[in-house]
Amino acid sequence: MMRVLWFLFFLVFNSRPILAAKADPAVFTGIDDPLVLPLLRTLYEKPGRWNVSPEDGRFLYNLVLQKGYKNGLEIGTSNGYSTLWLALAFRRNGGRLITIEVDRERATEARENFRAAHLNDIIDSRLNDAYKEIPKLTGPFDFVFLDAWKADNKRFLELVWPKVLKGGAIASHNVIDLRSEMDDFLWHIKTSKELETKIYETSSAGISVSVKLK
């Protein structure tokens, strides 16, 4: 029932124009790839794509780069905006990223953006329901980003948990503005003795970062 309600909400949300706020140019400081930078400046503005903000994308980029993560998994590709930020960091770390998207139109659009950015060799883009795709993955992963249906976060966490390395991070988007949709997930990451969690307000959406302790 919950997934049906989410789908109906998606249809309404996706039919309305969305005016994205312009990003602070400082967000892109140091991003000098001539193929990737134009996409990072524009893709997040597309209506109905539920993208992270440029500020959130830069936060994820910095996190992956600074921690030296090399094996990433993203659940919820959309048109690939957050994936580009992540892949750019993984490329600089000598790593790779798997991203999963259930919607064919979005996955196709994302793949076109990955080709335009010349990041195909870093990104393994998969079209499938994450519930079906995650069990196929062997991992191990040192970074996971959850940005799909928020009510599914807890289950996604349970599925990826055995595949995440000790010291690896599980990040999730919208933990502030959509927190009511993932109460079970938030309670778990805040109370689990196997995780150390911090919430970052890099935008009004909020990003949680939970490090696997054991």
Secondary structure in CASP SS format (residue, H / E / C, confidence):
PFRMAT SS
TARGET T0000
AUTHOR 0000-0000-0000
METHOD secondary structure of the structure
MODEL  1
M C 1.00
M H 1.00
R H 1.00
V H 1.00
L H 1.00
W H 1.00
F H 1.00
L H 1.00
F H 1.00
F H 1.00
L H 1.00
V H 1.00
F H 1.00
N H 1.00
S C 1.00
R C 1.00
P C 1.00
I C 1.00
L C 1.00
A C 1.00
A C 1.00
K C 1.00
A C 1.00
D C 1.00
P H 1.00
A H 1.00
V H 1.00
F H 1.00
T C 1.00
G C 1.00
I C 1.00
D C 1.00
D C 1.00
P C 1.00
L C 1.00
V H 1.00
L H 1.00
P H 1.00
L H 1.00
L H 1.00
R H 1.00
T H 1.00
L H 1.00
Y H 1.00
E H 1.00
K C 1.00
P C 1.00
G C 1.00
R C 1.00
W C 1.00
N C 1.00
V C 1.00
S C 1.00
P H 1.00
E H 1.00
D H 1.00
G H 1.00
R H 1.00
F H 1.00
L H 1.00
Y H 1.00
N H 1.00
L H 1.00
V H 1.00
L H 1.00
Q H 1.00
K H 1.00
G C 1.00
Y C 1.00
K C 1.00
N E 1.00
G E 1.00
L E 1.00
E E 1.00
I E 1.00
G C 1.00
T C 1.00
S C 1.00
N C 1.00
G C 1.00
Y H 1.00
S H 1.00
T H 1.00
L H 1.00
W H 1.00
L H 1.00
A H 1.00
L H 1.00
A H 1.00
F H 1.00
R H 1.00
R H 1.00
N H 1.00
G C 1.00
G C 1.00
R E 1.00
L E 1.00
I E 1.00
T E 1.00
I E 1.00
E E 1.00
V C 1.00
D C 1.00
R H 1.00
E H 1.00
R H 1.00
A H 1.00
T H 1.00
E H 1.00
A H 1.00
R H 1.00
E H 1.00
N H 1.00
F H 1.00
R H 1.00
A H 1.00
A C 1.00
H C 1.00
L C 1.00
N C 1.00
D C 1.00
I C 1.00
I E 1.00
D E 1.00
S E 1.00
R E 1.00
L E 1.00
N C 1.00
D C 1.00
A H 1.00
Y H 1.00
K H 1.00
E H 1.00
I H 1.00
P H 1.00
K H 1.00
L C 1.00
T C 1.00
G C 1.00
P C 1.00
F E 1.00
D E 1.00
F E 1.00
V E 1.00
F E 1.00
L E 1.00
D C 1.00
A C 1.00
W C 1.00
K H 1.00
A H 1.00
D H 1.00
N H 1.00
K H 1.00
R H 1.00
F H 1.00
L H 1.00
E H 1.00
L H 1.00
V H 1.00
W H 1.00
P H 1.00
K H 1.00
V E 1.00
L E 1.00
K E 1.00
G E 1.00
G E 1.00
A E 1.00
I E 1.00
A E 1.00
S E 1.00
H E 1.00
N C 1.00
V C 1.00
I C 1.00
D C 1.00
L C 1.00
R H 1.00
S H 1.00
E H 1.00
M C 1.00
D H 1.00
D H 1.00
F H 1.00
L H 1.00
W H 1.00
H H 1.00
I H 1.00
K H 1.00
T H 1.00
S C 1.00
K C 1.00
E C 1.00
L E 1.00
E E 1.00
T E 1.00
K E 1.00
I E 1.00
Y E 1.00
E C 1.00
T C 1.00
S C 1.00
S C 1.00
A C 1.00
G C 1.00
I E 1.00
S E 1.00
V E 1.00
S E 1.00
V E 1.00
K E 1.00
L C 1.00
K C 1.00
END
